[in-house]
Amino acid sequence: MKLLNLGSTSSQDYLYGSATAEAMGFPVAAEESDIFRQDSAFKLLSSKEPNIRELSQSKLGLAVREATRKPATKLHICTWLNKDEPDTVFARTVDTIWTNARGAGARLDKAVPWDLGDDD
């Protein structure tokens, strides 16, 4: 709030509130970033281009196997993406679009849960 010379206890409702309620309606960058991370992962997994879709699914499966040391079935991948299992921290887990999408989903309180279908 330094930019507007407001105190640290000033309400931010006017800045981030709905424009229809006569507030400024500024988007919250952190939330939008998380939405875009989830959107990017979804677009890769549902691409019309078969090569992109297959490569994305392969890389996602690899990320899940690396992070959990478990087989990457569709059920396990969804469980991992939705953060429905306890965190498993391994030194080899790297920052990827898939780990970023997983973290973004958790920060968005699982607003849109992942579901890759019933068949394995």
Secondary structure, DSSP 8 states (H G I E B T S, - for coil): -TTTT--TT---HHHHS-GGGTS-----HHHHHHHHHHHHHHHHHT-SSHHHHHHHHHHHHHHHHHHHSS---HHHHHHHHTT-S-----TT----HHHHHHHHHHHTTTSS-----S--
